[in-house]
C-alpha cells in the first residue's frame, strides 16, 4: 500500500527540509523515521523517497 503521510508527518519533514536537510544519511533517516512514527505508519524508505 502507498504511504499516505499525515499532516503532522508532512509538517515535520518540511521543517527538516527548511532547516537545510536535502539528502539525509542512513542514520538521519532512522532518526526522522522514529520521530515520524509517533504520528502514524511510516518506513525509512518513505523518508528517503520524500527527500528525492
mmCIF file of the N, C-alpha and C atoms, coordinates in Angstrom:
data_MODEL
# 
_entry.id   MODEL 
# 
loop_
_atom_site.group_PDB 
_atom_site.id 
_atom_site.type_symbol 
_atom_site.label_atom_id 
_atom_site.label_alt_id 
_atom_site.label_comp_id 
_atom_site.label_asym_id 
_atom_site.label_entity_id 
_atom_site.label_seq_id 
_atom_site.pdbx_PDB_ins_code 
_atom_site.Cartn_x 
_atom_site.Cartn_y 
_atom_site.Cartn_z 
_atom_site.occupancy 
_atom_site.B_iso_or_equiv 
_atom_site.pdbx_formal_charge 
_atom_site.auth_seq_id 
_atom_site.auth_comp_id 
_atom_site.auth_asym_id 
_atom_site.auth_atom_id 
_atom_site.pdbx_PDB_model_num 
ATOM 1   N N  . UNK A 1 1  ? 0.835  -1.201 0.000  1.00 0.00 ? 1  UNK A N  1 
ATOM 2   C CA . UNK A 1 1  ? 0.000  0.000  0.000  1.00 0.00 ? 1  UNK A CA 1 
ATOM 3   C C  . UNK A 1 1  ? 0.873  1.256  0.000  1.00 0.00 ? 1  UNK A C  1 
ATOM 4   N N  . UNK A 1 2  ? 0.348  2.262  -0.617 1.00 0.00 ? 2  UNK A N  1 
ATOM 5   C CA . UNK A 1 2  ? 1.077  3.514  -0.745 1.00 0.00 ? 2  UNK A CA 1 
ATOM 6   C C  . UNK A 1 2  ? 1.074  4.258  0.585  1.00 0.00 ? 2  UNK A C  1 
ATOM 7   N N  . UNK A 1 3  ? 2.196  4.873  0.895  1.00 0.00 ? 3  UNK A N  1 
ATOM 8   C CA . UNK A 1 3  ? 2.299  5.656  2.124  1.00 0.00 ? 3  UNK A CA 1 
ATOM 9   C C  . UNK A 1 3  ? 1.496  6.933  1.973  1.00 0.00 ? 3  UNK A C  1 
ATOM 10  N N  . UNK A 1 4  ? 0.654  7.197  2.963  1.00 0.00 ? 4  UNK A N  1 
ATOM 11  C CA . UNK A 1 4  ? -0.162 8.402  2.953  1.00 0.00 ? 4  UNK A CA 1 
ATOM 12  C C  . UNK A 1 4  ? 0.216  9.217  4.187  1.00 0.00 ? 4  UNK A C  1 
ATOM 13  N N  . UNK A 1 5  ? 1.138  10.173 4.044  1.00 0.00 ? 5  UNK A N  1 
ATOM 14  C CA . UNK A 1 5  ? 1.626  10.900 5.218  1.00 0.00 ? 5  UNK A CA 1 
ATOM 15  C C  . UNK A 1 5  ? 0.541  11.717 5.903  1.00 0.00 ? 5  UNK A C  1 
ATOM 16  N N  . UNK A 1 6  ? 0.615  11.764 7.219  1.00 0.00 ? 6  UNK A N  1 
ATOM 17  C CA . UNK A 1 6  ? -0.321 12.589 7.981  1.00 0.00 ? 6  UNK A CA 1 
ATOM 18  C C  . UNK A 1 6  ? 0.146  14.043 7.895  1.00 0.00 ? 6  UNK A C  1 
ATOM 19  N N  . UNK A 1 7  ? -0.747 14.990 8.180  1.00 0.00 ? 7  UNK A N  1 
ATOM 20  C CA . UNK A 1 7  ? -0.333 16.404 8.176  1.00 0.00 ? 7  UNK A CA 1 
ATOM 21  C C  . UNK A 1 7  ? 0.850  16.661 9.113  1.00 0.00 ? 7  UNK A C  1 
ATOM 22  N N  . UNK A 1 8  ? 0.870  15.991 10.265 1.00 0.00 ? 8  UNK A N  1 
ATOM 23  C CA . UNK A 1 8  ? 1.986  16.155 11.206 1.00 0.00 ? 8  UNK A CA 1 
ATOM 24  C C  . UNK A 1 8  ? 3.293  15.662 10.604 1.00 0.00 ? 8  UNK A C  1 
ATOM 25  N N  . UNK A 1 9  ? 3.242  14.519 9.919  1.00 0.00 ? 9  UNK A N  1 
ATOM 26  C CA . UNK A 1 9  ? 4.454  13.977 9.295  1.00 0.00 ? 9  UNK A CA 1 
ATOM 27  C C  . UNK A 1 9  ? 4.978  14.930 8.223  1.00 0.00 ? 9  UNK A C  1 
ATOM 28  N N  . UNK A 1 10 ? 4.085  15.477 7.428  1.00 0.00 ? 10 UNK A N  1 
ATOM 29  C CA . UNK A 1 10 ? 4.500  16.421 6.387  1.00 0.00 ? 10 UNK A CA 1 
ATOM 30  C C  . UNK A 1 10 ? 5.111  17.669 7.017  1.00 0.00 ? 10 UNK A C  1 
ATOM 31  N N  . UNK A 1 11 ? 4.477  18.162 8.065  1.00 0.00 ? 11 UNK A N  1 
ATOM 32  C CA . UNK A 1 11 ? 4.969  19.366 8.748  1.00 0.00 ? 11 UNK A CA 1 
ATOM 33  C C  . UNK A 1 11 ? 6.396  19.152 9.254  1.00 0.00 ? 11 UNK A C  1 
ATOM 34  N N  . UNK A 1 12 ? 6.659  18.003 9.847  1.00 0.00 ? 12 UNK A N  1 
ATOM 35  C CA . UNK A 1 12 ? 7.990  17.708 10.382 1.00 0.00 ? 12 UNK A CA 1 
ATOM 36  C C  . UNK A 1 12 ? 9.001  17.532 9.256  1.00 0.00 ? 12 UNK A C  1 
ATOM 37  N N  . UNK A 1 13 ? 8.617  16.823 8.197  1.00 0.00 ? 13 UNK A N  1 
ATOM 38  C CA . UNK A 1 13 ? 9.525  16.658 7.056  1.00 0.00 ? 13 UNK A CA 1 
ATOM 39  C C  . UNK A 1 13 ? 9.875  18.015 6.448  1.00 0.00 ? 13 UNK A C  1 
ATOM 40  N N  . UNK A 1 14 ? 8.885  18.885 6.321  1.00 0.00 ? 14 UNK A N  1 
ATOM 41  C CA . UNK A 1 14 ? 9.136  20.218 5.762  1.00 0.00 ? 14 UNK A CA 1 
ATOM 42  C C  . UNK A 1 14 ? 10.036 21.036 6.675  1.00 0.00 ? 14 UNK A C  1 
ATOM 43  N N  . UNK A 1 15 ? 9.894  20.827 7.982  1.00 0.00 ? 15 UNK A N  1 
ATOM 44  C CA . UNK A 1 15 ? 10.745 21.522 8.943  1.00 0.00 ? 15 UNK A CA 1 
ATOM 45  C C  . UNK A 1 15 ? 12.213 21.115 8.738  1.00 0.00 ? 15 UNK A C  1 
ATOM 46  N N  . UNK A 1 16 ? 12.465 19.829 8.564  1.00 0.00 ? 16 UNK A N  1 
ATOM 47  C CA . UNK A 1 16 ? 13.828 19.355 8.293  1.00 0.00 ? 16 UNK A CA 1 
ATOM 48  C C  . UNK A 1 16 ? 14.346 19.941 6.984  1.00 0.00 ? 16 UNK A C  1 
ATOM 49  N N  . UNK A 1 17 ? 13.470 19.958 5.978  1.00 0.00 ? 17 UNK A N  1 
ATOM 50  C CA . UNK A 1 17 ? 13.860 20.465 4.657  1.00 0.00 ? 17 UNK A CA 1 
ATOM 51  C C  . UNK A 1 17 ? 14.199 21.954 4.727  1.00 0.00 ? 17 UNK A C  1 
ATOM 52  N N  . UNK A 1 18 ? 13.342 22.719 5.391  1.00 0.00 ? 18 UNK A N  1 
ATOM 53  C CA . UNK A 1 18 ? 13.584 24.162 5.533  1.00 0.00 ? 18 UNK A CA 1 
ATOM 54  C C  . UNK A 1 18 ? 14.826 24.430 6.364  1.00 0.00 ? 18 UNK A C  1 
ATOM 55  N N  . UNK A 1 19 ? 15.154 23.482 7.235  1.00 0.00 ? 19 UNK A N  1 
ATOM 56  C CA . UNK A 1 19 ? 16.353 23.603 8.057  1.00 0.00 ? 19 UNK A CA 1 
ATOM 57  C C  . UNK A 1 19 ? 17.629 23.306 7.283  1.00 0.00 ? 19 UNK A C  1 
ATOM 58  N N  . UNK A 1 20 ? 17.482 22.943 6.016  1.00 0.00 ? 20 UNK A N  1 
ATOM 59  C CA . UNK A 1 20 ? 18.650 22.733 5.174  1.00 0.00 ? 20 UNK A CA 1 
ATOM 60  C C  . UNK A 1 20 ? 18.947 21.292 4.814  1.00 0.00 ? 20 UNK A C  1 
ATOM 61  N N  . UNK A 1 21 ? 18.168 20.358 5.349  1.00 0.00 ? 21 UNK A N  1 
ATOM 62  C CA . UNK A 1 21 ? 18.420 18.952 5.040  1.00 0.00 ? 21 UNK A CA 1 
ATOM 63  C C  . UNK A 1 21 ? 17.932 18.637 3.630  1.00 0.00 ? 21 UNK A C  1 
ATOM 64  N N  . UNK A 1 22 ? 18.805 18.055 2.826  1.00 0.00 ? 22 UNK A N  1 
ATOM 65  C CA . UNK A 1 22 ? 18.447 17.713 1.448  1.00 0.00 ? 22 UNK A CA 1 
ATOM 66  C C  . UNK A 1 22 ? 18.588 16.219 1.169  1.00 0.00 ? 22 UNK A C  1 
ATOM 67  N N  . UNK A 1 23 ? 19.693 15.628 1.557  1.00 0.00 ? 23 UNK A N  1 
ATOM 68  C CA . UNK A 1 23 ? 19.884 14.189 1.364  1.00 0.00 ? 23 UNK A CA 1 
ATOM 69  C C  . UNK A 1 23 ? 20.366 13.582 2.678  1.00 0.00 ? 23 UNK A C  1 
ATOM 70  N N  . UNK A 1 24 ? 19.421 13.236 3.559  1.00 0.00 ? 24 UNK A N  1 
ATOM 71  C CA . UNK A 1 24 ? 19.795 12.664 4.851  1.00 0.00 ? 24 UNK A CA 1 
ATOM 72  C C  . UNK A 1 24 ? 20.504 11.321 4.690  1.00 0.00 ? 24 UNK A C  1 
ATOM 73  N N  . UNK A 1 25 ? 21.484 11.064 5.555  1.00 0.00 ? 25 UNK A N  1 
ATOM 74  C CA . UNK A 1 25 ? 22.173 9.773  5.528  1.00 0.00 ? 25 UNK A CA 1 
ATOM 75  C C  . UNK A 1 25 ? 21.323 8.725  6.255  1.00 0.00 ? 25 UNK A C  1 
ATOM 76  N N  . UNK A 1 26 ? 21.783 7.486  6.249  1.00 0.00 ? 26 UNK A N  1 
ATOM 77  C CA . UNK A 1 26 ? 21.004 6.378  6.822  1.00 0.00 ? 26 UNK A CA 1 
ATOM 78  C C  . UNK A 1 26 ? 20.652 6.620  8.287  1.00 0.00 ? 26 UNK A C  1 
ATOM 79  N N  . UNK A 1 27 ? 21.601 7.152  9.045  1.00 0.00 ? 27 UNK A N  1 
ATOM 80  C CA . UNK A 1 27 ? 21.370 7.407  10.469 1.00 0.00 ? 27 UNK A CA 1 
ATOM 81  C C  . UNK A 1 27 ? 20.303 8.488  10.659 1.00 0.00 ? 27 UNK A C  1 
ATOM 82  N N  . UNK A 1 28 ? 20.388 9.540  9.860  1.00 0.00 ? 28 UNK A N  1 
ATOM 83  C CA . UNK A 1 28 ? 19.401 10.625 9.942  1.00 0.00 ? 28 UNK A CA 1 
ATOM 84  C C  . UNK A 1 28 ? 18.014 10.121 9.542  1.00 0.00 ? 28 UNK A C  1 
ATOM 85  N N  . UNK A 1 29 ? 17.970 9.275  8.518  1.00 0.00 ? 29 UNK A N  1 
ATOM 86  C CA . UNK A 1 29 ? 16.692 8.713  8.073  1.00 0.00 ? 29 UNK A CA 1 
ATOM 87  C C  . UNK A 1 29 ? 16.062 7.896  9.197  1.00 0.00 ? 29 UNK A C  1 
ATOM 88  N N  . UNK A 1 30 ? 16.865 7.091  9.883  1.00 0.00 ? 30 UNK A N  1 
ATOM 89  C CA . UNK A 1 30 ? 16.358 6.301  11.013 1.00 0.00 ? 30 UNK A CA 1 
ATOM 90  C C  . UNK A 1 30 ? 15.791 7.206  12.099 1.00 0.00 ? 30 UNK A C  1 
ATOM 91  N N  . UNK A 1 31 ? 16.519 8.270  12.411 1.00 0.00 ? 31 UNK A N  1 
ATOM 92  C CA . UNK A 1 31 ? 16.112 9.222  13.448 1.00 0.00 ? 31 UNK A CA 1 
ATOM 93  C C  . UNK A 1 31 ? 14.788 9.898  13.072 1.00 0.00 ? 31 UNK A C  1 
ATOM 94  N N  . UNK A 1 32 ? 14.706 10.372 11.835 1.00 0.00 ? 32 UNK A N  1 
ATOM 95  C CA . UNK A 1 32 ? 13.492 11.044 11.356 1.00 0.00 ? 32 UNK A CA 1 
ATOM 96  C C  . UNK A 1 32 ? 12.319 10.065 11.349 1.00 0.00 ? 32 UNK A C  1 
ATOM 97  N N  . UNK A 1 33 ? 12.562 8.842  10.869 1.00 0.00 ? 33 UNK A N  1 
ATOM 98  C CA . UNK A 1 33 ? 11.506 7.826  10.804 1.00 0.00 ? 33 UNK A CA 1 
ATOM 99  C C  . UNK A 1 33 ? 10.961 7.525  12.199 1.00 0.00 ? 33 UNK A C  1 
ATOM 100 N N  . UNK A 1 34 ? 11.855 7.384  13.171 1.00 0.00 ? 34 UNK A N  1 
ATOM 101 C CA . UNK A 1 34 ? 11.430 7.105  14.547 1.00 0.00 ? 34 UNK A CA 1 
ATOM 102 C C  . UNK A 1 34 ? 10.560 8.239  15.081 1.00 0.00 ? 34 UNK A C  1 
ATOM 103 N N  . UNK A 1 35 ? 10.942 9.465  14.766 1.00 0.00 ? 35 UNK A N  1 
ATOM 104 C CA . UNK A 1 35 ? 10.179 10.634 15.206 1.00 0.00 ? 35 UNK A CA 1 
ATOM 105 C C  . UNK A 1 35 ? 8.800  10.661 14.540 1.00 0.00 ? 35 UNK A C  1 
ATOM 106 N N  . UNK A 1 36 ? 8.765  10.384 13.243 1.00 0.00 ? 36 UNK A N  1 
ATOM 107 C CA . UNK A 1 36 ? 7.510  10.445 12.492 1.00 0.00 ? 36 UNK A CA 1 
ATOM 108 C C  . UNK A 1 36 ? 6.568  9.298  12.830 1.00 0.00 ? 36 UNK A C  1 
ATOM 109 N N  . UNK A 1 37 ? 7.116  8.189  13.320 1.00 0.00 ? 37 UNK A N  1 
ATOM 110 C CA . UNK A 1 37 ? 6.299  7.020  13.647 1.00 0.00 ? 37 UNK A CA 1 
ATOM 111 C C  . UNK A 1 37 ? 5.296  7.341  14.759 1.00 0.00 ? 37 UNK A C  1 
ATOM 112 N N  . UNK A 1 38 ? 5.583  8.351  15.555 1.00 0.00 ? 38 UNK A N  1 
ATOM 113 C CA . UNK A 1 38 ? 4.652  8.766  16.612 1.00 0.00 ? 38 UNK A CA 1 
ATOM 114 C C  . UNK A 1 38 ? 3.344  9.289  16.021 1.00 0.00 ? 38 UNK A C  1 
ATOM 115 N N  . UNK A 1 39 ? 3.388  9.695  14.750 1.00 0.00 ? 39 UNK A N  1 
ATOM 116 C CA . UNK A 1 39 ? 2.223  10.312 14.118 1.00 0.00 ? 39 UNK A CA 1 
ATOM 117 C C  . UNK A 1 39 ? 1.544  9.409  13.097 1.00 0.00 ? 39 UNK A C  1 
ATOM 118 N N  . UNK A 1 40 ? 2.014  8.186  12.971 1.00 0.00 ? 40 UNK A N  1 
ATOM 119 C CA . UNK A 1 40 ? 1.395  7.262  12.022 1.00 0.00 ? 40 UNK A CA 1 
ATOM 120 C C  . UNK A 1 40 ? 2.409  6.319  11.413 1.00 0.00 ? 40 UNK A C  1 
ATOM 121 N N  . UNK A 1 41 ? 1.896  5.419  10.586 1.00 0.00 ? 41 UNK A N  1 
ATOM 122 C CA . UNK A 1 41 ? 2.722  4.390  9.962  1.00 0.00 ? 41 UNK A CA 1 
ATOM 123 C C  . UNK A 1 41 ? 3.707  5.026  8.981  1.00 0.00 ? 41 UNK A C  1 
ATOM 124 N N  . UNK A 1 42 ? 4.959  4.603  9.061  1.00 0.00 ? 42 UNK A N  1 
ATOM 125 C CA . UNK A 1 42 ? 5.983  5.127  8.151  1.00 0.00 ? 42 UNK A CA 1 
ATOM 126 C C  . UNK A 1 42 ? 7.191  4.205  8.169  1.00 0.00 ? 42 UNK A C  1 
ATOM 127 N N  . UNK A 1 43 ? 7.884  4.133  7.047  1.00 0.00 ? 43 UNK A N  1 
ATOM 128 C CA . UNK A 1 43 ? 9.118  3.348  6.942  1.00 0.00 ? 43 UNK A CA 1 
ATOM 129 C C  . UNK A 1 43 ? 10.242 4.260  6.482  1.00 0.00 ? 43 UNK A C  1 
ATOM 130 N N  . UNK A 1 44 ? 11.462 3.814  6.727  1.00 0.00 ? 44 UNK A N  1 
ATOM 131 C CA . UNK A 1 44 ? 12.626 4.584  6.320  1.00 0.00 ? 44 UNK A CA 1 
ATOM 132 C C  . UNK A 1 44 ? 12.631 4.932  4.844  1.00 0.00 ? 44 UNK A C  1 
ATOM 133 N N  . UNK A 1 45 ? 12.191 3.978  4.015  1.00 0.00 ? 45 UNK A N  1 
ATOM 134 C CA . UNK A 1 45 ? 12.194 4.241  2.567  1.00 0.00 ? 45 UNK A CA 1 
ATOM 135 C C  . UNK A 1 45 ? 11.253 5.386  2.216  1.00 0.00 ? 45 UNK A C  1 
ATOM 136 N N  . UNK A 1 46 ? 10.172 5.552  3.004  1.00 0.00 ? 46 UNK A N  1 
ATOM 137 C CA . UNK A 1 46 ? 9.254  6.662  2.755  1.00 0.00 ? 46 UNK A CA 1 
ATOM 138 C C  . UNK A 1 46 ? 9.965  7.992  2.960  1.00 0.00 ? 46 UNK A C  1 
ATOM 139 N N  . UNK A 1 47 ? 10.756 8.062  4.021  1.00 0.00 ? 47 UNK A N  1 
ATOM 140 C CA . UNK A 1 47 ? 11.526 9.277  4.307  1.00 0.00 ? 47 UNK A CA 1 
ATOM 141 C C  . UNK A 1 47 ? 12.557 9.491  3.205  1.00 0.00 ? 47 UNK A C  1 
ATOM 142 N N  . UNK A 1 48 ? 13.250 8.434  2.834  1.00 0.00 ? 48 UNK A N  1 
ATOM 143 C CA . UNK A 1 48 ? 14.269 8.521  1.784  1.00 0.00 ? 48 UNK A CA 1 
ATOM 144 C C  . UNK A 1 48 ? 13.671 9.088  0.495  1.00 0.00 ? 48 UNK A C  1 
ATOM 145 N N  . UNK A 1 49 ? 12.547 8.512  0.050  1.00 0.00 ? 49 UNK A N  1 
ATOM 146 C CA . UNK A 1 49 ? 11.941 8.946  -1.212 1.00 0.00 ? 49 UNK A CA 1 
ATOM 147 C C  . UNK A 1 49 ? 11.364 10.353 -1.125 1.00 0.00 ? 49 UNK A C  1 
ATOM 148 N N  . UNK A 1 50 ? 10.901 10.743 0.058  1.00 0.00 ? 50 UNK A N  1 
ATOM 149 C CA . UNK A 1 50 ? 10.352 12.093 0.210  1.00 0.00 ? 50 UNK A CA 1 
ATOM 150 C C  . UNK A 1 50 ? 11.420 13.142 -0.098 1.00 0.00 ? 50 UNK A C  1 
ATOM 151 N N  . UNK A 1 51 ? 12.660 12.856 0.275  1.00 0.00 ? 51 UNK A N  1 
ATOM 152 C CA . UNK A 1 51 ? 13.749 13.812 0.062  1.00 0.00 ? 51 UNK A CA 1 
ATOM 153 C C  . UNK A 1 51 ? 14.319 13.775 -1.357 1.00 0.00 ? 51 UNK A C  1 
ATOM 154 N N  . UNK A 1 52 ? 13.863 12.828 -2.185 1.00 0.00 ? 52 UNK A N  1 
ATOM 155 C CA . UNK A 1 52 ? 14.402 12.747 -3.551 1.00 0.00 ? 52 UNK A CA 1 
ATOM 156 C C  . UNK A 1 52 ? 13.859 13.847 -4.439 1.00 0.00 ? 52 UNK A C  1 
# 
